[in-house]
Amino acid sequence: MTEPSHSPALPEVSFYVLATHDQQQRQDFACKLIEKIYRSGHFPYVMTDSAEQAEQIDKALWTFRAGSFIPHQIYRGETPAFTGTILIGSEHIPDGWQKIVVNLSSLYPPTTAPTERILEILDNSEECKQAGRQRYRHYQQAELAITTHKM
């Protein structure tokens, strides 16, 4: 008798839709969300479209809140020595950082295990919303559980 095969659980997707077009407010919201994830004991990968955007998030995580410390670095193909580090980048997500993905890019993060959560942060600009709608449809077609939070 064969055992029933158990497919790995599909990741959950959360969309956070901001009421503003302001990139600074989107970045601040991302920093607060990353801090919340870090304080819950997780170390996400923050997906960006470019090295420039990764640099902006890197700087923002140092300065967004006085007294806040979130261990992070830009991922440039080398895994950090300390595993308790949040990685930021536009490259392939390394093993060990695939569990939670904060997506600030226009790309599609992995929708299979070991990814458990995908967090999408959209501003109210038409360009960002359009790219978000495409990713939403992509996630729907992959039959992922999606929640939307209007901020």
HUBEL-V910097 format. One line per field, one symbol per residue. ss: DSSP state (H for helix, E for strand, - for the rest). phi: phi as a letter, one per 40 degrees, with the letter a starting at -180 (. if undefined). Layout:
ss->???
phi->???
This chain:
ss->-----------EEEEEE-----HHHHHHHHHHHHHHHHH-----EEE---HHHHHHHHHHHHH--------EEE-----------EEEE----------EEEE-------------EEEEEE---HHHHHHHHHHHHHHHH---EEEEEE-
phi->.ccccbccccccbbbbbccbcccccccccdcccccccdccgbbcbbcbcacccccccdccccbcacgcbbcaaccbgbccccccbcbbibcdccdgbccbbccbbccccdbbdccbabbbbbcccccccccccccdcdccccgccbbbbcc
